[in-house]
Amino acid sequence: MDFKDKTVAFATLGCKLNFSETSTIARSFVEKGFNRVNFKEKADVYVINTCSVTDTADKKSRTIIRQAAKLNPAAFIIVTGCYAQLKAEEAAQIEGVDLVIGANDKFNITKYLENLEKHHESEVHTCAFGEITEFQHAYSYGDRTRSFLKVQDGCNYFCTYCTIPMARGKSRNPSIESIVEEAKSVASEGIKEFILTGVNIGDFGHSTGETFLDLIKALDEVETIGRIRVGSVEPNLLTDEMISFMACSKRIAPHFHIPLQAGTDAVLRLMKRHYPISLFEQKIVQIRELLPEAFIGVDLIAGMNGETDELFEESFRFIEKLDISELHVFPYSERKFTKALKIEGVVPVEVRRHRAQRLIELSERKLHDFYHRNIDRSSIVLFENERQKGIMQGWTANYIKVEAPYDAGLLNQFCKVRLTHFLDNGSLGISYE
């Protein structure tokens, strides 16, 4: 079928990895002749790349699918991503859905488009998680001055609360050589900053016998890359050598994202995590010794089964004393097929939300304190290729959001600035140096 003049719109939920994959999937549609339009516009085809990390993510996925059906009831609707892999039949029952595509076929969606006629029943293409074995390269391009570069997929850590290994398969990766070549190609298109993304990127190397440290050392030597941000790395995989290298690297930003999930060993054991809180604290201390200006983001789950009031208070006090920059907080969400469902001591939903809110308020204080410590410091900002009400935004190397009057000549450029004051929205104002 000739798809020339046909339109396609994409919606992405969830993680940075999903964004890199949606961008890659979108390019395959453009190659087939489709014109990409905004998701809020009426389109011939809608592709929803879903998330299923929490019950809320499932609900958001269903809501977006129904929005597409309302925007154009005659549109061909395709659902892919983690929700599609884990709950294919549920997704297929949503009115208007034509195709449900699982993990193995998400990069081959266009092969199922013989025509765009609506199906009487949804067509489902998924597989068992043990059959998810392929690695598909992906990167985002065209939406921002930054690119999310996929370097790893899957996970071998079956934490008791998590379904992602079932949605993504086992840990796997391409060769460092192929990633470097891909990064060079993307950088040649004008991208200045790369964010390395995956499911468990610190576990890089299962497919090739290499290591994540080998990878970042190789990318650090690519002269056409301006800045590299390392995505989320498990505490037990964030080695001392990795931290030391990041402290002296040429291109890697002083920006860490480290999942803690709980601040007590008792709950970490219930979660089947791979480290004690003492190791986590040691990593924070080492980062602060070598990179005192570094941004450190931390993931937390509030109200896991078995987390008593006493354990939460102990966890809160531990997190409160850590010299970190921001918390990413999620109330615990029951996920089908996970071992956490068998753990006694279910925390009421309202208690989970209350605990999460306390942690969010703690995060706001920590972020404010981190920003305040950086006022009157010089920094290098990369300004985003966006314009809103005459204002442009940018990010420092250590992930501080700044705003300045719009200047087209500075978009997608690294600029030396001085961080001067807080703005009403919490960002920092600047002066140029």
Secondary structure, DSSP 8 states (H G I E B T S, - for coil): ---TT-EEEEEE-S-HHHHHHHHHHHHHHHHTT-EEE-TTS--SEEEEEE--SSHHHHHHHHHHHHHHHHH-TTSEEEEEEHHHHHSHHHHHTSTTEEEEE-GGGGGGGGGG-S-----SS-EEE---GGG-------B--SSSSEEEEE--B------TT--HHHHH-S-B---HHHHHHHHHHHHTTT--EEEEE-SSGGGTTTTTS--HHHHHHHHHT-TT--EEEE-B--TTTS-HHHHHHHHH-SSB-SEEEEEEE-SSHHHHHHHT-SS-HHHHHHHHHHHHHH-TT-EEEEEEEES-TT--HHHHHHHHHHHHHS--SEEEEEE----TT-GGGGSS----HHHHHHHHHHHHHHHHHHHHHHHHHHTT-EEEEEE-S--BTTEEEEEETT--EEEEE--GGGTT-EEEEEEEEE-TTS-EEEEE-
